[in-house]
Amino acid sequence: MSINEETKDNGQNGHVPDQSVSGVRSMLDVLPVPPTIQPVSEPEKRDTANSLTDEPTLSHALATDDHDEKGFAQQEHDEEVANLGWNEKKHEIPAPLVGGLENEDLWLLVRRFNKQIYHVKEVPTAVPGDLDLNIADDEEFSPDKLRATVERFYMTVVIGLLGAVKHTVRLRSWRETRRTSCFCAAYFIAWVFDLIVPLLALTLITLIVHPRSRDVLFPPAPLALVDSKSGGVQKPKAGVLGSTDSSTGAPQNFKGEAVEQEASNFVNGFASIVVTSATGKNPQAAPPAETGSPDDSVPDPTRVAIAAAEAKNVAAGGKTGAKHDKTKVPVETAMWNKMRPIMHGIADVSDTWERFANALSPTPPFPRDVYRLRLAVLIVPLFLISLFATSYMFMKGVTFGAGFGFFGDPIISRGLKWLNHTFPNWQKLLELRNTILKGVPTNAQLTVTLLRIGEANKAPLPPPPAINEPPPEKPTEITDAELRATGAEPPLNATNEELQEAMEHDPHTAHETEGSDIDAAKSSKHGKRGSKILNLFKGTTKGAVKTVIGTDHARAKAGSHHARNRLGAVSRPKEDNVTGPIDFKARYNGQKGHVYITTKSTIPAVSFSTDATIEKIGSQEREDLHPLWTIAIGDIAELKKVGGYGWKAKIVIGWSLGREVADGLEITDRTGNTRRVMALPMRDELFNRLVAIGGQKWEAW
């Protein structure tokens, strides 16, 4: 029986969220044992929930808990749904929305959640680690999703490794003499007494259990300010220290934006390798092909790079095409077949990295100490064994393990066969998310828990505010949290003048290269004539796109289902698309209307109505509305972000018209009925509300 099942037998709810300071309810919380053995003992057992209060997972339980530290979204509200600043400016939104978390950190999580999660399905069985919204083993592949996965890998793993490298360089440089001297003395004293492993284990335990020790042993410094070769101060690559957590130091309007833009440019830099990912091809979300549609009229831009490579070979006297090159088709096929497991592997690495980060530095409402204690408990035996084990014993053990792994296949294969027969799916129980990292969320799982807190308190969290102005070209404010030293040494052993000079804006730094050859290769000038031709082509394309969009109205009246789905997707200039948190402007089968969520009725539901009065007086507490359709919140089984226009047409429309293309959302209930709402400017916000408002256990596809 799982911990949660035991609790259910002794109380009225399935989960009893932490009421103590540390979050430890029992020793089983600290031990790395699975929260339930249901995936092995009862793999087909179905257990669905209809509301948040059913608490089917730890995430739902934490969302409905009575938290000690409360933000504005966690307070009691009299109205059906409290508007805490939807579509307002940053300074007009109350802070903090969630207790223990700054608004900018919350918006950072929501922005990245919107880019990562496209498609979710309800999971009726037990979820790993007692947290839902895990990535499905058979998740769909698309180049657009691959792009988002690589960007996420950059923002988590690459930036984290870069920080570790720069900390190492700072230690090795001896610029911070006292700190490096202490490390050096501790290391060689341990070496003399054969205590290197105990020293490393004890240091690791200290870093895990005592967070303040991290800033003492490894004092923080902005990534962009540290030279990766000398360990000293350098001018940030952006020419100004506008952010502290990015590798370039680029300015930003909100926390984390510079890293997100770096991640996007990181993918674009590999466009020659993953060119289809850089263009955002997403066939799963595109509508079916139709003769005469904008997608049918637009060529595939991803073929341009391939055509250029083939033209180069022809110019050199080579033969191209499938007739002459018999490797072309099988190699391309093999590469595309491997893209899904590669994407899934990258996502798994990012998930694990985020879980370890959230275990070491938990975010409310997740418990503060239980995850750190669990990690430390695993290292304590290593520390104790290392005090008595000799290097001879260690090498004997390693060489025996290597020999057994190489020659012991008959024993290993028979043992695995017996395990698979006796305990099917036993591998699932041993996954990190089910043992060492059980109950530790990824950033997506943390975000959906925060969104559920808002829904549980009838105060949906407002989306990240939008700022159209570019970030200012001036240094950001630096505090001890971003730049400090250990002891009496100055940070990075640099004077205040050196630090100030490095932080100040220099417009030339961002364009500096390491040689004329790099500068020539980087240049992408078209020339005056080329620019005129490009502008002429853009103007011609703009006229053609407007004509095709205009014909959609006639095609929709003639009965074209696909044309109806495209109506209103391209917003008019200065059109007000601000809606939410209850009513969301949209179209259904080409008809203008609003999707609205009702929570005060007996059965909370999402509906669509064409009543024009919703735009003026809303949909709250109105019995005169007659929706075209209604789906109970508890009956939603699948949510999928879809596109009105295909990916090629979206690229051309964005380039030629410079307008936003509003996409849509598919809502499927448990009986298999699907409703597709299109031209939905605030699609991500509606998606987030529907994901968080019910008791479903989700899986990301």
Summary of the structure (lengths in Angstrom):
residues: 701
radius of gyration: 28.2
end to end distance: 29.3
largest distance: 87.2
contacts: 2116
relative contact order: 0.15
helix: 49%
strand: 8%
